Amino acid sequence: KTSLLLVVLCIVIQIVYGANVTRPVVLWHGMGDNCCNPFSMGAITSQIQTILNNTFVYSIEIGGDIIIDEISGFLSNVDSQISEVCKTLSTIPQLKNGFNAIGFSQGSQFLRAYVQRCNSPPVHNLITMGGQHQGVAELPGCLWANSTICESIQYLLSFGAYNPIVQDALVQAQYFKDPFDLSGYLYYNHFLVDINNEKTINVEYKKNLLSLNLLVLGKFEYDFTVVPRESEWFGEYAPGDTSVVLTMNETRLYKEDRIGLRSLDESGRVKKVLIPGFHMQFTLEWFTKHIILPYLNNTV
């Protein structure tokens, strides 16, 4: 009798305290933003917690300081950022059983890099909104930066996007992909070339991406910041021809299944979402209906 009661008690405890725990959420902001801006990441955090019964949300902050975090969206080494985030997320107790993740603009490919390079704790659903998964053919410049940062960006760009110093220091150069200079891209780029397995296939990267439950790709319908905007759905310009945009299924990355994208897609785990509006322009109502409820409302 005592043994039976213990079994029943354990089942009840698991049901009450375990089964209905909403999966935590991790956010990574885009260029010109920071972890905690009350009008962007702060508002999104509040909305998620309101809809999902105060679930735990962690918004990534690089460098342990809001100002450093914002500057790091322009001037920093992306590989170092990924390493920092891998260490930080592994120390947060609320994330130990895994989480859903949302990347905004360049935060999209940064979170994908987290999945591919470490993924401990693991990501369940990875949602990317306006990400540059196949890079950009035009650098977005410094529209959202203050004058000091803008001057630094312009100074670095004067040396060329594939200059080794620029590749180490300017974030946007680290996912710049010139369709007219792919040899330079493959030789000098150390971030996007790596996570897209463009030189060699890192089987660990592929295995980790394939561990996702879902990969949700959001593309902004009227995006003029990301060029080409099809990069948000893993498309890209044809080599040497900006008049031709290859869709995801037409790219080498997909056809050769270099990161596991084709396998994910063929198993029904890639979801494409068209977001009405310009780059990073959406309402909380739209976000709730199309992102929170279908992709974040799940339990650990």
C-alpha positions, 0 to 999 in steps of 0.5 A: 500500500505504501509503495502504491501511495508513493507512486500515485503521489509522484504522478500527482506531483509531476502533473501539478508541477511539471506537465504544465510548465511553459517552455522558457523563451530566449530573445536576441535583438537586432542591429541598433537595439539592445536587450532591454529597450522598453519599446522593443525587446522590453515590450516583446518580453512583457507580451510573451509573459502576459500571454504565457502566464509569466513564463521565463524570458531571457533577452540576451545582453552582450558584455553585461551592459546595455550600452556595450550590448548596443555597440556590439550590434555594430562593432564586435567579433560575432564568433566571440559573441556566440561563445559568450552566449553559449557560456551564459545560457548554460549557467541559467537554471531556468533554461536547463531543460531547453527553451524556445528562441526568437532572433530578430534581424541579425539576432536570427543567424546569431541564434542559429549559430548558437544552435549549431555550435553548442545548443546546450541547453537545447533550443526547441523551436527556433523562430527567426524574424527578418534574419540574414541566413544567406547574408546580405549583398548590401551593407545596411550602413548605420541608419540606426546608429549614433554619430560616433558609431556611424563614423567608426562604421564608415571608417572601417568600410573604407578599407573594404568589407573583406579586409581582415580587420573589418571582418574582425571588427564590423558585425555586418561585414561578417555576414556580407556576401558579395555575389560578384566576389564569392572567392573573396567571401569564401576566403576572408569571411569567418562567420557566415561561411562557417555556420553555412558549411560552405567550405567543409561540412561540420557534421555537428552543426548539421546534427544540432540543427536537425535536433530542432522541433521547428525552424520558423522563418519570418520574412518581411514583405516590404523589407528594403533593409535586407538585400536580398530579402529572400535571405530571410527564407534562405534564398540568395542572389545567383552567383554574379547576377543580382537580377536573379534571386534563388529561392531556398530550394534552388540554393547549393546549401539546400540541394546539398543539404549542407546544414540539414535544412533540406532534411528539416524541410522534407520532414515538415519542420521548416515553416515560412511566415510572411510578415506584412510591413517593412523590416522589423515593423510589426504589432504586438497583436500580430506577434501574438497571433502568428508567433506566440500562440502557434510556436511558443505556447508549449511545455517542457 
